[in-house]
Amino acid sequence: MASFHSPASGAKYLTLAFFAEAVADALISFVDDGKEDQLNERIDDALTSLRAISGEGPDADVDKYPVGHYEQVRTWDDVIQRQGSENVLHLLEDIRTRKGTPEDLKGKAEEAIEFFSGLEAQALRNFDRPERTLPRGLRELCRAL
């Protein structure tokens, strides 16, 4: 059996899933308990990554960002298209600067939680894709080349 993604690609999906979970957890703590311990740090990581992949951030090594590799960006884009969360950047900026009433911030945080939970789930699905066998004869053809 051959997998359609390499171990390195799999690690990138897992990295994205862990990142999304950390952001969602910080947002959940903010909504449920009013805790802001990790909130700004997690939002800053997300904003930096979003700006980098959208071309708004500084040019730098993608390894510095939680979302920067092809697999991660593709997964991020899939979730944005499916959930219609194009404004996640603005949500995070508003939460980070505490723009709005406490009720507004809670609503924005809940919307961001939904996005990051979906991102985590999609990254895990992409990682856990069942291995499929190569079509008959393709392995021999590749070896012959």
Order of alpha helices (4+ residues) and beta strands (2+ residues): alpha-alpha-alpha-alpha-alpha-alpha
